[in-house]
Structures are given as C-alpha cells and as structure tokens.
Amino acid sequence: MAQTRVRGYAVDREENTDGIVCFAIAVPLADPPADAISISVPAARIGPESEERIASALSRAMDQLRAARSMFS
C-alpha cells in the first residue's frame, strides 16, 4: 500500500489472473475514494516503458474526471 500511495496508482502483476497486469487509480469523488479506473493488459505486452505510459494515461483520465467533478456531486 505504501508503494501505491507514493506512485499514485496500484499495480496487480498477475496476482488475480495469470497473464494479466492491471493498473488502477482512485477516483476522488468521495473522501476516502470508493471508486477507481483501471487498465488491464496482457503481461506479454508489458515492456520497460509500458508502466510509465499506462500510468500517464490513467493520470490524464483522472485530470478529466477532476475537471468534470461538479457533474458527479
């Protein structure tokens, strides 16, 4: 959990399903957050730069959700 807090996103490396890596970020619509968005990728497609690109995509999606937060309240 400490690494997840530092990174700002969670990673499930085949812990739930063999061959699948999942990246997730909390959606701050409540405090504490109760929702998340995630991306699941076949482990064979994860290369050295993949995690950074995926985390960046999740962050951009979160920025869009934050901008639209008033629609969810």
C-alpha positions in Angstrom: 0.0 0.0 0.0 2.9 2.4 0.7 4.2 2.0 -2.8 0.8 2.6 -4.2 0.5 5.8 -2.2 3.9 7.0 -3.4 3.3 6.1 -7.0 -0.3 7.4 -7.1 -1.6 4.2 -8.7 -1.9 0.5 -7.9 -0.4 -2.4 -9.9 -1.6 -6.0 -9.9 1.0 -8.1 -11.6 -0.8 -11.4 -12.3 -2.0 -11.5 -8.7 -5.6 -12.1 -9.7 -5.3 -13.6 -13.1 -2.3 -15.3 -14.7 -1.1 -13.4 -17.7 -2.8 -10.1 -16.9 -1.3 -7.0 -15.4 -3.8 -4.3 -14.1 -3.1 -0.7 -13.3 -5.6 1.4 -11.3 -6.0 4.9 -9.9 -8.5 6.0 -7.3 -11.3 8.4 -8.4 -11.5 11.1 -5.8 -15.3 11.7 -5.9 -15.6 10.8 -2.2 -13.3 11.0 0.8 -11.9 8.5 1.1 -12.2 7.5 -2.5 -14.5 4.5 -3.1 -14.1 4.2 -6.9 -11.3 3.6 -9.4 -10.5 3.4 -13.0 -8.2 0.7 -14.3 -6.5 -0.7 -17.4 -5.7 -4.4 -17.8 -3.0 -5.5 -20.2 -1.7 -8.9 -21.2 1.6 -9.4 -19.3 3.4 -10.3 -22.6 2.7 -6.8 -23.9 4.2 -5.0 -20.9 7.7 -3.7 -21.8 10.1 -1.4 -20.0 8.3 1.8 -20.8 4.7 0.4 -20.7 4.1 1.1 -17.0 5.0 4.8 -17.3 2.8 5.3 -20.4 -0.1 3.5 -18.8 0.3 5.4 -15.5 0.4 8.7 -17.5 -2.8 7.7 -19.4 -4.6 7.0 -16.1 -3.4 10.3 -14.7 -4.7 12.2 -17.8 -8.1 10.4 -17.4 -8.2 11.4 -13.7 -7.5 15.0 -14.7 -10.5 14.9 -17.0 -12.6 13.4 -14.2 -11.5 16.1 -11.7 -12.4 18.8 -14.3 -15.9 17.3 -14.6 -16.3 16.6 -10.9 -19.1 19.0 -10.4 -21.3 16.8 -12.7 -20.9 13.9 -10.3 -21.6 15.7 -7.0 
